[in-house]
Amino acid sequence: MRYSVIALIGTLLTLFGAYFVLRRRRQTRSATTAARPPQLGPQAQLHKLRQDRRIWGVKVESHCRASSRIAGRQYALDAVPTLPVAGCEAATCSCCLIGLADRRDRSDRRTGRERRLSMRMDTFERRSGQPRRRDDLNSWVNYGHL
């Protein structure tokens, strides 16, 4: 009798665990579908990307065979191909335009003081106008002051 009670409690715990796992999985699935923004059309996507100052170009994400030849290439905002592509069989175009952000940091990284002057050990100016290479000895550049 003691073993049957332990088996009954184990079975109940397993059922409660399975119930909570399935309930949580269902909640996360419904939350992800509700959190997706509505799909914009290609022209609306392009308009939204052009408004963002950080975007310099776009890349086409293909969802049909007709647009697969232009997919993955990078296009400037002025030369974006029109979507839907000729030959697309979908009722509504599901191809997407992915914005390409400018990755350059536009901040000035200089400290403000000239480091090259403090690193020089010699006192004479190395760029005195005299030829430094063997090829420069007979060059007309050396006689530019005449």
C-alpha positions in Angstrom: 0.0 0.0 0.0 2.9 2.3 0.7 4.3 1.8 -2.7 1.0 2.5 -4.4 0.7 5.9 -2.6 4.3 6.8 -3.7 3.5 5.8 -7.3 0.3 7.9 -7.2 2.1 10.9 -5.9 4.8 10.6 -8.5 2.2 10.3 -11.3 0.4 13.4 -10.0 3.6 15.4 -9.9 4.5 14.3 -13.4 1.0 15.4 -14.7 1.2 18.8 -13.0 4.7 19.4 -14.4 3.6 18.5 -17.9 0.6 20.8 -17.5 2.7 23.8 -16.5 5.2 23.2 -19.3 2.5 23.1 -21.9 0.8 26.1 -20.5 4.0 28.1 -20.5 4.8 27.1 -24.1 1.4 28.2 -25.2 1.8 31.6 -23.4 5.1 32.3 -25.1 3.8 31.3 -28.5 0.9 33.7 -28.2 3.1 36.5 -26.9 5.5 36.3 -29.9 2.6 36.3 -32.4 1.0 39.3 -30.7 4.3 41.2 -30.5 5.0 41.1 -34.3 4.3 44.4 -36.0 2.1 44.3 -39.0 3.9 43.6 -42.3 4.5 46.8 -44.2 4.5 46.8 -48.0 7.8 47.3 -49.9 7.1 51.0 -50.7 6.3 51.7 -47.0 9.4 49.9 -45.9 11.5 52.0 -48.3 9.9 55.2 -47.1 10.6 54.3 -43.5 14.2 53.4 -44.2 14.8 56.7 -46.1 13.7 58.7 -43.1 16.4 57.1 -40.9 19.6 59.1 -41.2 21.8 56.1 -40.2 20.7 53.9 -43.1 22.8 54.3 -46.3 21.4 51.4 -48.3 19.2 48.3 -48.3 19.4 44.5 -48.9 16.5 42.5 -50.3 15.3 39.5 -48.4 13.6 37.2 -50.9 10.5 35.1 -50.2 9.8 34.0 -53.8 11.6 32.6 -56.7 11.3 35.7 -58.9 13.1 38.0 -56.4 15.8 35.4 -55.6 18.2 36.8 -58.2 18.3 40.3 -56.5 18.4 38.9 -52.9 21.4 39.5 -50.8 22.9 42.3 -52.9 23.4 45.7 -51.4 21.7 48.6 -53.0 22.0 52.4 -52.4 18.8 54.1 -51.3 18.6 55.8 -54.7 18.9 52.5 -56.7 16.6 50.2 -54.9 14.8 47.7 -57.3 11.0 47.9 -57.3 9.2 45.2 -55.4 7.3 43.0 -56.3 9.6 41.8 -59.0 8.1 41.0 -62.4 7.1 37.4 -62.4 6.1 37.2 -58.7 3.2 34.8 -58.2 2.3 35.8 -54.7 -1.0 37.7 -54.0 0.8 40.1 -51.7 4.5 40.7 -51.8 6.2 39.3 -48.7 9.8 40.3 -49.7 11.5 42.6 -47.2 13.9 45.4 -47.5 16.6 45.3 -44.7 18.3 48.5 -43.9 22.1 48.7 -43.9 23.3 51.1 -41.2 26.4 53.1 -41.4 28.9 51.5 -39.0 31.4 54.3 -39.0 31.8 56.2 -35.8 31.6 59.9 -36.6 33.2 61.2 -33.4 36.6 62.8 -33.5 39.2 60.5 -31.8 42.0 63.0 -31.7 43.2 64.2 -28.3 43.9 67.8 -29.4 47.6 67.9 -29.0 50.2 67.0 -31.6 52.0 63.8 -30.5 54.4 63.6 -33.4 56.4 66.5 -32.1 56.9 65.0 -28.7 58.1 61.7 -30.1 61.0 63.1 -32.1 64.5 62.6 -30.7 66.4 64.5 -33.4 66.3 68.2 -33.7 66.7 68.7 -37.4 63.8 68.7 -39.8 63.8 65.4 -41.8 61.7 66.8 -44.6 64.1 69.5 -45.6 63.5 69.2 -49.4 66.6 67.2 -50.2 66.1 64.0 -52.1 66.0 61.0 -49.8 66.0 58.2 -52.4 68.5 57.2 -55.0 65.9 57.5 -57.7 65.2 61.1 -56.7 68.7 62.3 -57.5 68.1 62.7 -61.2 64.5 63.7 -61.0 63.1 67.0 -62.3 61.2 67.3 -59.0 64.4 68.4 -57.3 64.8 71.3 -59.7 61.3 72.7 -59.1 62.6 75.7 -57.2 64.5 77.0 -60.3 
